[in-house]
Amino acid sequence: MSGRESMREWFVVYLKGMFMGAADAVPGVSGGTIALITGIYERLIAAITALDPGVLRYLPRVHRRTERAELRAALVAMDIPFLLALGAGIVTALVTVAQVMHYAFETYPGLVAALFFGLIAASAIVLYDHVSLDTPRRVAVAVFGFVLAFALSGPEVSNSMPNSPLFVLVAGSIAIAGMILPGISGAFFLYVLGQYEYLTGTLTEFTDGFVGLLSGGSLDVLIEPGIVILAFGIGALVGLFSIAYAIRWALANYREATLTFLVSLMVGALRLPATEVINNTPVVTPTAIGSILAVAAVGGALVLLVDRYTADIDFS
């Protein structure tokens, strides 16, 4: 990692972060999938696993020129500039898309589910080349991944989960897998765990409260949603480092089997958006069917366009 990428290259990293954040803000394609098909996946894993808290030892002496130089060299070696550019894009998209999806879920649940179906199905198609079923063990892995995702994506699971800071912390540690795993999005895990609408609503409440605070509003409106967001963030940090190391090991030692398992998870997870489409389409008419197919096609086209046009600069 040279740390000397051009502004254009950093802007592309930022845009890819926005794609990742947008993906992780909806229960469809994974941010990890976007990272993989845009050519930054392995660099992301390497950067996360290279993070070293020991770099904090430079801070007490950062007023010295030599210490600042050593600190900068350490940050570049850990690829912090890459993580900052990517993270800025992710946060931008999360805040923006989460608010849109919160409204869309409440207003057009059937069409939103159709969009998610198209996103997931197209992602599975894009990653199909990584699937290997040439041994009985890999076939077993594929079957297990499909069955696991199919079972967990049933609506009966999501409807039985509580909304509380403690459970949000647990959900955050699971959902962060969507930022790392090229499979199901983090938002999808939240959706399955019954936390998606709760958290998108909480994020919207926090954002609106923060904007109101800048206009002279009360700080009290930020406390309750802030606690929930903090709990999610703590859980995400715990899951981020443990899962990143586990995935790096799995890809290094069982790459084909790991990717086969993750793609199988995507295919099995199609059960949830399909069920949501059916449940939210009470009257089957040509217009309703046409709208569902059109929206699903749009979701699939978005993934295919990302795959085609954003992988021209390879940062892996």
N, C-alpha and C positions, 0 to 999 in steps of 0.2 A: 504494500500500500504506500504510494508515494506521498499522499496528502496534498498533491498539486493538481488535482482535477480542475478543469476550467469552470467558469461560471455556468456555461451551458450544461456541463455534465452534472454539476451540483443541482441545477434547476431540474434536470431530468430525474435525479434521485428524489427531489422534493415531489415531483409529479407522481413518481412511482409510489412514494409514501402516501400521497392522496388516494391513489388507486387502492392501496392496501387498507387505508383507513375507511374508505367508502365500502370496501368489501367487508371489513370487520364490523361495520355499522349496520349491516343487514344480515339476516339469517340465511345466507346463501353461500356464495363462493368465499373461500378462505383468503385472508390476507397473506397467509403462507403460500397459497396457490398463486396469487398475484406476484409475490416475490419470486416464486419459482419460474413462472412463465415470462417474467420480465428480466430474468438473468441476474438477480441480486440475492437469491436465496442463500447460497452457501456463504457469501460474504456477510450476510446478516447473522447467520449462525456463528461464524468465526468471530465477528465483532462482539457479539453478546458474550460468548464464552471466553473472550480475551479480557473482559473487564476485570480490573484488579483494584480493590479498595486501597491497596498499598500506595497508590498515587497520591492519596491525601497527605502523605508525609511531606510533600513539597509545599503545602499551603502555608504553614507557619513562616516560611522563608521566601514567600513568593515576591517580596519586595526586592530581592536580589536578582540581578540580571541572569546570572548563571542558573539559579533555581527556576526562574521563569522559562528559560530555554529548555531545561531538563523536563519541566512539567509539560511544555508544549510537545516535546519529542515523545513523551510517554503517552499523551493523549492521542497523537497521530498514530503511534504504534498500536494503540487499542482501537483505532479507526473511529474515534469519537466524532470527528467532523461528519463522517458518513451517517452515524447514528443520529446526530442532531438534525441534519438535513432531512433524513427519512422521517424522524420523529415529528418534525414540524409539519410535514405533509400529512402524516397520520392524524395528528391532533386537529388540524384544520378540517379534515374530512369528517372525523368523528363528531365534532361539535355541530357541523353543518348538516350532515346526512342524518344524524340521530334525530334531530328536530323534525326534519321532513318525514322520516319514516314513522315517527310517533303519530304524526297527523295522518299519514297514509294508512297506517294499520287500523286506525279507528274509523276511517272513512271508506276505504276500499280494500278490506281484508282479503277478498277472493282474488282480486287482480294482483295485489302485492304478493300473495302466495304463488301465483302463476309466474310472476317475475323471478321469484326465488327458485322456482323449479327450473326455469330456463338457465339461470346462472349456474346452478349446481350441475345440471346435465351437461352444459357446454364445458364446464371445468373438467368433468370426467372425460369428455372427448379429447380435450387438449392434452390431458395427462395420460391418455390411453397408451401412448408409446412407451411409457415407463412401466407398464404392467407386464409381469412375466409369470406365465402359468405353465412353465415347462417342467416342473417337478411336483410330485404329490404334496410336498410340504407347502409350496407356494399356493397351490390350489386350496389347501386347507386354510391357509392364512387369508386368502380372498373370501372364502365362505364365512370364516369367523368374523371378518370385518363387516361384511354385508349383514349378517344376522345380528351382530351387536348393534350396528347403527339402526337397523330396521326396528329392533326391539326398543331402543332408547328414544326413538323419534315418534313414539306413539303419544297422542294427546293426553292419555291417562297419566303419563309420567309428569308432564309439565303442570298439570292442574293440581297436583298434590304437594307442591313445594311452597314453603313459606317465604314471605318477604320480610327480611330482617337484616341488619348490618352484618351479623355473624354469618348468615347463610350467603349474603352477597360476597363476603370475603372468600368463602369456599368456592362460590360460583366464579369469582374473579380468577382464582388460581386454576380453575378448569378452563375458563373461557380464553385465557391468554394462549392456550394451545393453538387457537385459531390464528394468532399472529405468527406462529412457528410452523405448525403442521400444514403441509400442502393438502388439505382435505376439507373439513367442515369449518366454517368461520366461527370466530369467537362469539359473535352474536347468535349463531345457530345454537351453540351450547347454552347460552342464556335463554334462548327461546324454548329449548327442550326442558330446561330447569325452571321454567315459569318466571324468569326474571327479566325478559327482554322489554316488555311494555313498561314494567315498573322502573327499569333503569333508564330507558329512553325518556320517560316522563320525568324522572328525577333529574337527569342531565338538562332537560329543557327548563325545568323549574330553577335549577342552579344558574344556568346561563341567563335566563330572564331576570333573576334576582341580582346577578352581578351587574347587568346592564342598568337595572334600576338603581343599584347602589352608586354607580357613576353619576346618576342623575339626582342624587340626594336621597335615595331610598334607605330603608333600614337594613342593618347588617343581620338582624335576627332571621330574615327569610333565607339566609344562606346556611344557617347552622344545620338544620335537619338534612337537607339534600347534600350538604358538604360532608357530613358524617358517613353517609351512604357511599359517596364517591371515594372518600378516603379509604373506607373498608375495601372497596373494589380494587383500588390502587395497591393496597398492601397485599391483597391476595394475588393480584397480577404479578407483583414483583417476586413473590415466593414461587409462583408457578413458572415464571419466565426463566429464572436461572436453573431450576431443577429440570424442566422440560427441554431447555436448550441443550444442556449437556447430554440428556438421554437421547435426543434426536441425533446429535452429532455422532454419538457412539453407534446408534442403530444404522445411520447412513454409511458410516465408515465400514461397518462389519456386515450388514445385511441390507444393502441399498435396494436391490430389486424387490426383496420380500417386504421391506418397509413401505416402499412406494405402492406396491400392489395392495397392501393392507389399507393405506390411506385412500387410494382411489375407490376401493371397495366400500369404505366408510361413506364416501360421497354418494355412491349409487344406492346404498341402503337407506341413507338419510333422505332420499327423495320421497319417502313415505309421508313425511310431515307436510311439506307444501302441497303434495297431491291431496292429502286428507283435508287440508285447509281450503283448497279450491273447491272440493266437493261439498264441504259443510257450508261454504259461503256462496254457493250457487244454487239457491232453492228452486229456481225455475230454469230448466234447460231449454234454451231457445237458440236458433242459429246465431243471433246477435251475441248472446252470452258466450257461446262456444268460440265464435270468431274473435271476440275480445280477449278471451283467455289465451287462445293460441297466438294472437298477435303480441300480447304482452310477454308471453314466455319466449317468443322468437326474439323480441327486443333484448331480453335478459341474456339469451344465448349469444346474440350478435355482439353485445358489449364485451363479453369475455373473448370472443374470437378476434375482435378488433384490437383489444389490448394485447393479445398474443401476437398479432401480426405487426403492429406498428410501434410497440414500446420496447422491443427487445434488441434494438439496433446497437445500443451501447452496452457492452458486457462488463459488469463490475465484479464478476465472481472471482 
